[in-house]
Amino acid sequence: MYTCTDEYWPDHADHPQVQYFRNLQHGIGQRMTAELWDEVAKIKGGKKVRGALKLYDNGQAEPNTPPLMSLKRSYHADHLFEFLQYAMVLDWNVRPTVEELLNHDFFKKN
């Protein structure tokens, strides 16, 4: 989970951005596929964005990177973590839309 801190930022990796993405994939429990990465090249500016990096490798996350659900400490956070699992989908083809996210139970008043 991105917290605006460098706690899980690798300082010894050849490509820190790739290692950071590996950590993110580990955290949300989803992996980039070669097919999704190829789709990036098809969008406007995609080839420039992805450059020579391959974010679909099978590299390992940093050993101290926690899975997202392990960060939950109380049942009071159930709705928040359910929403985060619903929202944080790596595959943009199945990721919820903004409307779907805003209609999630997390935002409804009890």
Phi and psi in degrees as a GROMACS rama.xvg file:
@    title "Ramachandran Plot"
@    xaxis  label "Phi"
@    yaxis  label "Psi"
@TYPE xy
-82.1134  121.861  TYR-2
-119.914  12.8713  THR-3
67.2403  16.7504  CYS-4
-118.247  165.533  THR-5
-97.4763  21.9472  ASP-6
-56.1029  -37.2182  GLU-7
-112.086  17.531  TYR-8
-82.4993  122.236  TRP-9
-75.2333  128.724  PRO-10
-101  -1.1826  ASP-11
-115.127  0.489053  HIS-12
-79.4425  150.771  ALA-13
-63.1211  -42.5014  ASP-14
-124.692  92.2179  HIS-15
-55.3877  -34.2219  PRO-16
-64.6715  -37.6118  GLN-17
-66.5007  -44.8886  VAL-18
-64.6373  -38.9164  GLN-19
-62.0056  -41.5128  TYR-20
-65.6416  -37.4312  PHE-21
-59.8832  -42.8976  ARG-22
-62.7953  -42.4005  ASN-23
-62.1607  -44.3324  LEU-24
-59.688  -42.5604  GLN-25
-62.9689  -42.9071  HIS-26
-60.5221  -40.9337  GLY-27
-94.3729  -4.34607  ILE-28
72.857  29.182  GLY-29
-134.633  150.962  GLN-30
-119.807  143.711  ARG-31
-70.7521  140.694  MET-32
-108.92  161.187  THR-33
-61.1795  -35.6592  ALA-34
-64.4971  -45.1502  GLU-35
-64.0776  -40.8195  LEU-36
-64.2338  -36.4022  TRP-37
-66.0073  -32.8516  ASP-38
-63.6562  -32.0818  GLU-39
-57.9501  -39.1879  VAL-40
-65.3756  -21.5056  ALA-41
-84.1209  -17.6118  LYS-42
-85.7063  159.753  ILE-43
-59.688  123.44  LYS-44
79.1815  2.55095  GLY-45
-63.1741  -40.3676  GLY-46
-64.2086  -38.7939  LYS-47
-68.2048  -40.434  LYS-48
-64.7883  -45.6377  VAL-49
-80.4955  -24.8677  ARG-50
51.0389  -142.911  GLY-51
-90.4648  -0.902311  ALA-52
-72.4017  148.418  LEU-53
-121.087  105.918  LYS-54
-90.7161  8.73082  LEU-55
-107.709  17.4442  TYR-56
-70.0846  170.898  ASP-57
-99.6752  27.186  ASN-58
-62.6973  155.542  GLY-59
-88.5045  150.471  GLN-60
-75.2024  163.947  ALA-61
-60.2325  140.779  GLU-62
-59.1902  -27.7419  PRO-63
-92.4799  8.09804  ASN-64
-77.6941  117.238  THR-65
-84.5168  145.304  PRO-66
-64.4699  145.745  PRO-67
-51.0681  -49.2346  LEU-68
-66.4985  -19.3755  MET-69
-75.2998  -11.3704  SER-70
-81.7974  -14.4561  LEU-71
-70.6514  126.702  LYS-72
-111.388  -10.2702  ARG-73
-151.24  151.97  SER-74
-65.868  -17.1944  TYR-75
-63.4818  -21.5506  HIS-76
-95.2373  6.93182  ALA-77
-53.6002  -48.5852  ASP-78
-64.6334  -39.5026  HIS-79
-63.3704  -48.0747  LEU-80
-70.8063  -31.6526  PHE-81
-63.2214  -43.0258  GLU-82
-63.9299  -43.8525  PHE-83
-60.956  -41.9252  LEU-84
-63.3273  -38.6169  GLN-85
-67.9251  -39.7264  TYR-86
-83.2036  -34.6302  ALA-87
-88.937  76.7551  MET-88
-111.596  122.305  VAL-89
-67.8399  -39.7747  LEU-90
-78.5675  106.031  ASP-91
-65.2117  -14.3926  TRP-92
-73.1657  -22.5582  ASN-93
-121.376  2.38545  VAL-94
-65.5122  140.705  ARG-95
-63.6809  149.819  PRO-96
-77.4152  169.34  THR-97
-60.2067  -42.2568  VAL-98
-60.4626  -44.2477  GLU-99
-63.2879  -39.872  GLU-100
-64.8037  -43.7646  LEU-101
-68.827  -22.2471  LEU-102
-90.9158  3.17642  ASN-103
-66.7272  149.832  HIS-104
-54.6963  -27.1455  ASP-105
-57.353  -33.0436  PHE-106
-94.5986  -2.24909  PHE-107
-86.1675  140.422  LYS-108
-75.4902  141.612  LYS-109
